[in-house]
Amino acid sequence: MKTSVWEVWEYDVWGNEEEGWIVNDRYCIDRAYTIKSRGDFPSDYQIRKAFGVGCKVDIDGDDTIIYVDRARDGLPIGEMLLITHAE
């Protein structure tokens, strides 16, 4: 198992699906969220759990930042920033 620690940021979003979304602000909901995973990247389930959402999500980013949107309409949910990565 690999352990990683992430900052979890939730977005304050304005707009709608037809006209588009605008991220108005972001709020840190956890500065040290720990995830234990089998690979280098958290699973969809682990990412949804970090944000407390049960809906399907679209994930983008790389090994140091993860952007999360709601799958059905593209609503931006938030982002996760990698703090540390350990075996």
C-alpha positions in Angstrom: 0.0 0.0 0.0 1.1 3.5 -0.8 0.2 6.5 1.4 -0.3 10.0 0.1 -1.3 13.2 1.9 -3.4 15.8 0.0 -4.9 19.2 0.5 -8.6 19.1 -0.5 -10.1 22.3 -1.8 -13.9 22.7 -2.5 -15.1 25.3 -5.0 -17.8 27.9 -4.7 -19.4 27.9 -8.1 -21.7 30.3 -10.0 -23.6 29.7 -13.2 -25.5 26.8 -14.7 -25.1 24.0 -17.2 -26.4 26.0 -20.2 -24.4 29.2 -19.7 -21.4 27.6 -18.1 -19.8 27.5 -14.7 -17.5 30.0 -13.0 -15.4 29.2 -10.0 -16.0 32.1 -7.7 -13.8 31.0 -4.8 -12.3 27.9 -3.2 -12.1 26.7 0.4 -9.7 24.3 2.0 -11.8 21.5 3.6 -8.7 19.4 4.7 -5.0 20.4 4.8 -3.8 16.8 5.4 -6.2 14.2 3.9 -4.5 10.8 4.0 -5.2 8.2 1.3 -3.9 4.7 1.2 -4.0 3.1 -2.2 -2.6 0.3 -4.2 -1.3 2.5 -7.0 0.2 6.0 -7.4 -3.2 7.6 -7.9 -6.3 7.6 -5.6 -9.3 5.7 -6.9 -12.6 7.4 -8.0 -14.2 6.2 -4.8 -11.4 7.6 -2.6 -11.6 11.0 -4.4 -15.5 11.1 -4.1 -15.1 10.2 -0.4 -12.6 13.1 0.1 -15.2 15.5 -1.2 -18.2 13.8 0.5 -20.0 13.3 -2.8 -21.8 10.2 -4.1 -22.2 11.2 -7.7 -20.1 10.1 -10.6 -17.1 12.4 -11.2 -14.8 13.4 -14.0 -11.2 13.6 -13.0 -8.4 15.5 -14.7 -4.9 16.5 -13.7 -1.6 14.7 -13.0 0.3 13.1 -10.2 0.4 16.3 -8.1 -3.0 17.9 -8.7 -6.4 16.4 -9.3 -9.4 18.4 -10.6 -12.8 17.0 -9.9 -16.1 17.8 -11.8 -19.5 16.3 -11.5 -19.9 13.9 -14.5 -23.5 14.6 -15.4 -23.2 18.3 -16.0 -19.5 19.3 -15.6 -20.1 21.3 -12.4 -16.6 21.9 -10.9 -16.4 20.3 -7.4 -12.9 21.0 -6.3 -9.2 20.1 -6.5 -6.7 18.0 -4.5 -3.1 19.0 -4.2 -0.4 16.4 -3.3 1.5 17.2 -0.2 3.6 14.0 0.3 3.9 10.6 -1.2 5.3 7.7 0.8 5.6 3.9 0.4 
